[in-house]
Amino acid sequence: MKLSFSQIKQSLNALVVRFPATFVFSVLLLGVCYWLTMKCSGNEINDFELQKGFVTYFIGMGMCISLFFELWKEDIENKKRAWILYAVAIVIAAIDAFYLYQTFLSETIEKSYESIYLARLAVFVAILCGTVCVSFLKNKNDVQLWNFSWRTCGAVIISLMISGILAGASALLIFGIDELFSADISSMWYLRSLLPFMVLLPVCLFLIRIPNENKHDDNLYGSKFYTGVTRYLFIPLTLCYLVVMYAYLCKILFSWELPKGTVSWMVSVMMYGMIIVEVLLYPAVQQGVKSFECKMAKLFPWLMLPLLVLMSVAILRRVSDYGITTNRLYILLETFWFFVVCVYLIVNKNKRILWIPLTFCLLFLLSSAQPMNFCKLPKHIMSASVSKIIEKHAPDSLPMNRETFDEWFTSLPANDKKKLYGEMYYLEREYGKKSTDQWVSFAMPYSYYDEETDDINRVPGVAENRESIYFSYNDSALTVPQGYTKVQYIAKIKYTHDNDKYKMDSKHRFWFKHTERDILIDTAELRAKNGEQLILQTSDPNYIFIPTRLNITRFDVTSEIFPESINVNGYFFGK
């Protein structure tokens, strides 16, 4: 088809008429991306930079919400209701962005950014799923949904390919100008010139290609190419995976041993692969063709059920041995969903696929986007479990210091030792030192309890006269020191033994260099302040350093020997 300027103009006009709000948000997103590149202060973060981040979050969420409601209102008679609900959703998104901004500025936030991120991710996934499915909820079958989804996926791929080619060509052009004419173009200008091809263009191309007239096409769409890929690639890979998993199942049955923890993620990959195959085979199943593909579609859910039982045993064993954690809660929920998917596919013979993403989104929302979510629930469960063990073996007084705890801990049964240490260490690592303050007055050391020897490591990870000093602090509770307006985050920096990087002034105090600044480390203070905010002096009087993680290995406390290595995370604060 011949492409002309008038056709491009006509397509853009149709895009703006059909998706006015989504288009406006996409233009705003491009503007915000340019805004993010302006007044950039490198790694330094301040309130203004934080504001830009949450404005970006709001616009991105607004764009997804707009697309959802604009597609939905095409299929309902009451347009007014759709626009009212749309306005309410946008207001909620704006309030949420402002709430997040205030939360990240808060000096008293309890934990967990993980909970915040997962809740928003669940909402985002639900909106995307709803965008695809909302127009077909009342249909008796999923033929229209299949056709729409297939064409929409094609629109995404084509949009990204065209945008990627144009972005690459533009980058090459700028590079040529830079090299041939010695223009000395900075990397930031490279980025700014490519932003339209990376942000606005793919969005517009995608919106233009979303099915319109053929949105409710009842003629089942298929492709010889994807049919061949499914038959000769996806199905054989799935069968090979099944053979391996069943071989392992036979092995543990004959040896009568419990499955390994890695079984959970392997079966999960297997299950998601099976779901993809079932979705790809939907046209063949609906056409009623008695083919190899249709037989596999009916057989796969049956074959997965024994593996799901294996997965259930593996995760329940981990829960029994080490308690409930956030990851294990999600795996348990995932296992339940897998069982439901398999049973439904068996009963309904793959006649409907709509409910698969919808139930996934519903369970994800219920587990993540409500006050007592899976990130917070383990804290309450483990706290109750630790309290039960402590009440059972009744120490003389609480909280216990390190010496008293060591003596009391050694008297416990091995099972209680393993469970108590595992849960207390998890609570402290995930929720901060305050989560264990009611029981102990010290920070729970890493590798405190050795299951094999049923003994404790009074100086964790040491050879004679040596120690490994570990310090951690939950930066979600970080308090910004008064008078400091600049911050720079230092992530995963490792220092190996180098006399040029270290200066010693005592057995317990030394300086190590980072860029142009030296940081003073007092190992005694690290031990005493583990789990608390610690402010370290630097050689620059205008800067201080607040560590979030410090791991010093092979530091000999009996002599003035340099540390062999230091791993450090933390924040520089400057005036």
N, C-alpha and C positions, 0 to 999 in steps of 0.2 A: 504493500500500500504506500502510495506517495504521501510524504509528510510535507505539509505546507504551514506557513505562518498562520493562516486563517484557521486551520485545523487545530493548531496549538492553542490559539486564542479561544476557539470554541470549547476545547477541552477544559481550559482553565476557568472559563465562565461557568461551565457545567459543574466543575468541582466546587467553586465558590457558592453556587446556588444550592448544591446538595449538602455540602459540609461547611457551612459558613463559620461556625464556631471553631471547629477543628482546624480549619485553615488559619484563622486568626491566632489561635494558640500556637500553631507551628511557626508562624511569622514571629510571634513573641519569643518563642524558644530560640530562634535564630538570633534575635536581638539580645537575649540574655546570654547566649553563648559568646557573642562579641563583648558583652559587658564583663563576662568572667575573665576575658583576656586583657581587659583594661585595668590599669592601676594594679597589676599583678605584683605581689610582693614575694615571689618565690615560694618558699616553704612557710613563710610567716602567715599566721592566721589571726584575724581580729574579728570584732563584732560585725564589721562591714562585709568581710569575706563570708562570714557565717550567714548573714542575711541573704547574700547572693545565692548561696547554696540552697536555702529553703524556698526562695523565689523560683529557682529552677525546678525544685521538687513540685511545687504547686502547679507550675505551667505544664510540666510533663503529665501529672495526674489529671489536670484539667483537659488536656488534649485527649487522653484516653476516655474520660467521662463523656466528653462531647461526642466522640465517635460512637460510643454506645447509644446515647440517646438519639442521635441523628439517624442511626440505622433503625432503632426501635420505632420512632415516630412515623417511619415510612409504612408501617404495617398496622397501625392502630387508627381508629377514627377520632378519638379524643386527643387532638394535638395539644390542646391547652394543658391537659394533665401532664403530658410528657414534658412540656417546657417548664411547668411548675416544679416537677420532680428534678429536672435538670438543674434549675436554679438552686434548689435546696442542696443538691449534691455538690455543686461548685462552692457554695457557702461553707459546707462541711469541710471540703478539701482546703479552703483558705484558713478556716479555724484550726484544722489539724496542722497545717504548715506553721502557723503562728505558735501553736502549742509546742511543736517540736523545737522551734527556735528557742522558746523560753526554757524548755527542758534541757537543751544542750548548754544553755547559759547558767543553769542552776548549779549551785554549789552543793546542794544536798541530794542530788539524784542518787538513788540507792544502787542500782546495778546497771544494769544490763541494757546496754544498747541492743543486745541480741533480741530481746523481747520486742523492742521498738521496731527493729528492722523486719523481723519475721511477720509482725502484725501488718505492716504496710505492704510487704511482699504478698501476703495472702490476699489483701484487698486488691492489689494490682493484678494478680493472676485471675481473681474472680471477675474483675472488670473485663479483662481481655477475653476470657472464656464467654462471658455474657455477651460481648460484642459480636462474637461469631454465632452464638446460639439463640440470641433473643428473638430473632424473627421467625424461628421455627419451633417454638416451644409447644404450640397447639397442634402441630402436624401429627398425623397418625403413623408416619414412618419418617425415616431420616434421609430420604433420597435428595430432597432439596438442600438439606444441611450438608450432605456429602458434596454435592455439586458446588455449593457456595464456598465451603471450606477448601475444596480442591483449587478452585479458581483464585481464592484469596491467598492461599499459600504460593500459587504461581505468581500472583501480583507482588508479593513480598520479595520473592527470589529475583524476578525481573527488575524490580525497582532498585534493589541493592546492587545487582550486576551493572546496570546502566550508571548508577551513581558512582560505583567504585571505579569504572572505566574512566568516567569524566574526571573524577578526583585525581586518579593516577596521571591522566594526561595533563591536567592543570599543574600538578606538582612537578612533572617532568618539564613543562614549559617554564615554570618559575626557576627551576634548577638550571635550565639552559641559559636563561637571562643572567642569573647569578654568576655562573661560571664564565660565560663568554664576555660579559661586560664588567666583571668584577664589581657587581652591584652591592655585595656584602649584605644580602637580605637575611634578616634574623629568622630564627626558627618560629618565633611568634607570628611573623608576617606570613610565613608558610601556612601556619594553622588558620589564620584569619582569612586567607584567600581560599582555603579549602572548605570552610564552614558551610557555605551555601550548598556545596555538593554532598556534604556529610549530614546535614540537618534538614534543610527545607526541600531540596530536590527529591530525596527518596520518599519523604512524606507525601509530597504532591503526586509523584508517579504512582505511589501505592493507592492513594485516594481515587485517582483517575481510573485505575484498573479494578476497583472493587465492583463486582457485578451489580448491575442496576436493572435493565430490562429483563435479563435472564436470571434474576435473583431467585425466583421461585420456579426454576426449571425442574420438571418432573421426569425428564429424560435422563436416566442414569448415565453419568459421564464416566468413561474409562479410558485407559491408554494402554496400548500394547507394550510401550516402554516400561511403565511402572509395573504392569503385570509380569513382564519378564524379569524385572529386578526382584520382585517379590518371590517369584517361583525359583529363580536360580541363585539368589543371594540371601534374602532375609530368611526364607524358610529353611534352607540348608544350614545356615549359621545357628538358627534357633534349635534345630534338631541336634547339631553337634554339641551345643551347650547343654541340652537335655541329657545327652549320653554321658557327658562328664559328671553332671550333677547326680544322675542316677547311679553311676559307678561309685561315687562317694557315699551315696545313701546305702548301697549294698555293703560297702566297706564298714561303715559304722554299725550296721545291723549285725554283721558277722562278728565283729570285734566287740560288740556291745559296749560302745563308748558314746559319750555325749558329743554332739556336733560342735565344731569350732565357732568362735564368734564371727569369723569372716563369712560364714555361710549366709548371714543376713543380707549383706550387701550383694553377694553373688546371686542369690535368689531374687533380690529386688531388681537387679539388672535384667535377669532372665524374664521376670514378670512384665517389666516395662517393654521389653522387646516383643513379648507375646501380644501385649495390648496393641502395639504398633502394627504387627502383622494382622491382627484381627480387624483393625480399622482399614488397612489397605485391602483386605479381602472382602470388605463389605459389599462392593458392587457384584462380585462373583456370587456371593451368598444370596443376594437379593434376586439375581437373575435365575437362580435355581439350577445352575449348570452343575451336573455331577462330574466334578473334576477333582484333580489332586489337591488343588488349593482349598476347595470347599471341605474336603475330608480333613485336611489339616486344621482348618478353622474350627471344626467340631471337636477334633481330638485334643488340641492344645490345652483348653481349660481343664480337661480330665487329667492330663499329664502333669499339670502344674500343682494340683491339689496335694499329692504326697510331698512335694518340695516345700509347699507352704507349711505343712505340718512340721517338716524338718526345721524351717526357719523359725516357727513358733517355739519349738523346743530350745533352739539356740538362744533366742533372745530372753526367754523365760529363765533359762539357766543363768545368764548374765545378770538379770534382775535379782534372782535369788541370791547370787554370790556377792554382788556389789551394790545392790540397791537401785532405786529409780533415779535416772538422770533425764535431762531434756532429750538427748539423742535417743535413748531407749523408749521414752514415751512416744516419740514420733515413729520409731520403728514398729512399736506395738500397734499404733493406729494404722500405719501403712499395711501391716500384715492383715489386720481386720478388713481393710478396704480391698486388698487382694483377694481374700476369701469371698467377699461379696461379689466382686467382679467375675470371678470364675463360676460361682454358683449361678449368677444371673445369665452369663453367656451359655451355660449348659441348659438352663431351663428355657431361655428364649431363643436359643440357636442363632445368636448374633443378629437378631432382627432390628434391634435398636442400639445405636452407639452414643446418642445424645447424653444419656444419663451418666456415662463414664466420666467425662470431664466435669459435669455438674456435681456429681457426688464428691469427686476429688476436691473441688473448690469449696464445697460446703464443709467438709471435714477439716480442710486447711483453715478456713475461717473460724470454725468453732474451737479449734485447738490453739489458734494463734492470736486472733483479733478479739479477745474478750479479757476482762480483768484477771481472772484466775487461769492464765494460759499455761502452756507446757513449759515455758521458760521459768515461771514463778512457782509452779506446783511442786517440783522436786525439793525446793527449799523447805516447804512446809512438811512434806513427807519425810525427808531426811532429818529434819530437826526433831520431829516426833520419834523417829527411830533411835537417834542418838540419846534423846532424853530417856527413852525406855531402857536402853542398855545401862545408862548411868544410874538410873533409879534401881535397876535390878542388882547392881553391884555396889551401890551406895558408898561413894567416897566420903571421907570425914568432913570435907568442906568444899564449897565451890565459890569462885572459880579456882582451879588448881594451878600451881606454878609448874615449871618444867620438871623439877626434881620430884615433887609429889605425884605428878601425873605418870612419870616413868615408873615409879614404884607401884602405883595402883594398876597401871596398864599391864605390867608383867604378870599380875595375878589373875588376869582374865582368861577364860577359855579361848582357844585359837580362833574359833569361828567368830566370837564376839570381837576379838582383836582386829581381825581382817575387816569386818564390817564397820566397826567404830572408826578405825583409821581412814578407810576409804571414804566414808561419808563425811567425816570432819574435814578431811583434806579437800574434798569436792566442794563443800559448803564455803570454805575459806577462799578457795581459788576462784569460784564462780560468783560468790556474793559478798566477798570482803571479810576482813577480820572480825567485824562486828557480829557476824552470824554465829561465831563460836565463843564470843566473849563471856557468855553465861556459864561456860564449862571450864575454859582454860584461859590463862592470862598471857599466854605466849602464842606465837605463830606456829602452826603445825608444819614441821619441816618436811621437805621432800624426801622420799625413801626412808621414812621413819621406821616402818615396820617391814621385816623380811618374812614372807610367808614360808619359805623353805626351811629356815632355821627356827621359825617361831620366836624371833627375838627382835629387839629394837636396835637401831643404829643411833647411839647417843651422840655421835658426831657424824652426821650423814655424809656418806660417800667419801670417806677418808682413808688414807694410809696412815701409818704412824707419823705423828707430828704434822699432819696435813689436814686440810679441810676444804670442803666446797661450800662457799657461802652463797646462799640464795635469798634474794630480796624481791618481793613483789608488792605492788600497790594497785588497787582498782582505780583507774583514772576517771571512772564515771563519777567518783566523789571528789575529784580534784578541786581544790580551792585556789583561785588565782590570787597570788600575793598582791597586796595593795601597792600601787605605784608602778606596776609593771604593765606595759601596754602591748608588747610584742611577744610572740610565742613561735617557737620552731620545734617541730617534732622530730626526734631521732629514733629511727626504727631499725632494729635488728643489726646493730653495728657490733662486729666482733673484732677484738684486739688480741693479737697473739703476742708472745713475749718479745719485747723490743725495748731496750734501755732508753732509746730516744723518746719513747712514749710514756715512760714511767719515771717518777721521782719519788723517793721515799723520805719521810721525815720521822718515822717511828715504825715499830713493829706492826702497828695497827692502822697507821695513816699513810696514804700515798696519793700522789697526783697522777692522773693519766690525761693525755692530750687528745682533744677532739678539735680538728681544724685549727683555728687560731686561739682556742681557749683551753685551759687546763681545768680539770674537775677534781676536787678534793674528795677522796673516799676514806671514811672512817669505818673500818669493818666492825668495830664494837657497836657503833651507832646503827649500822645496817641490821645487826642481830636484834638490837633492842627495839628498833622501829619497824620491823617487818610487818607489813600489812597496813601501815600508817603512812600519811604523807610526810615525805622527808625532803627538806631543802638543803642542797649541797652548794657549798661555796665554789666559785670559779675564780680564775686568775683575772678576769675582767670584772671590775666592781659594778659594772652596769648590768651584769648578767648573773642569774642563778640557774641551777639545774635541779629539776624534780624528776627522779627516776620512777618508772613504772615497773621495771624489771632489771635486776642486776644479778648476774651469775658469775662469781669469781671462783676459778678452779685452781687447785694445787697451791694454795697460799700457806706457806709454812709460818706458823705463829711463833715458832721458837727462834727465828732468825730473820734478818732483814733481807729476805729473798723476794724477788719480783714475782708477781702472779704470772702463771703460765698463760692464762687467757682470761678475758673479760667479755661477756656478752651483755649489751646494754640497750635498753629502750627508755625513752623519757622525753622531757620537754625542757628546752631553754626558754627562760623568761627574761626579757630585756626591758630596760627603762627607755 
